[in-house]
Amino acid sequence: MYRPKNTQERILHRLKIAQGHLKKVLKMMENNSYCIDIIHQSQAVQRALAEADALVLENHLKTCVVDHIKKGETETSIKEIMNVIKKNK
């Protein structure tokens, strides 16, 4: 089984999984597959993207946010993250 080593590899791995699921959704639509099956596959795409987003955010917190705090730019990071959260709702 493939085990990504670093954060970038983990993010790319998740995105490739999402891409694979999306290709399957498109193929299912073209083949007029059962609607519920298409929805399940679409949900798999969304889960994979959500996991990728979580990894990107975790990386951002561990790197960029830490750098901003060290530079005294805490408000910048807070605003950025709040904007991301607000867009999710």
PEHUJO-V849368 format. One record per run of one state. SS is the DSSP state (A for helix, B for strand, O for the rest). FROM is the first residue (numbers start at 0). TO is the last residue. If there is no record, write none. Layout:
SS_FROM_TO ; SS_FROM_TO
This chain:
O_0_5 ; A_6_29 ; O_30_33 ; A_34_69 ; O_70_72 ; A_73_87 ; O_88_88
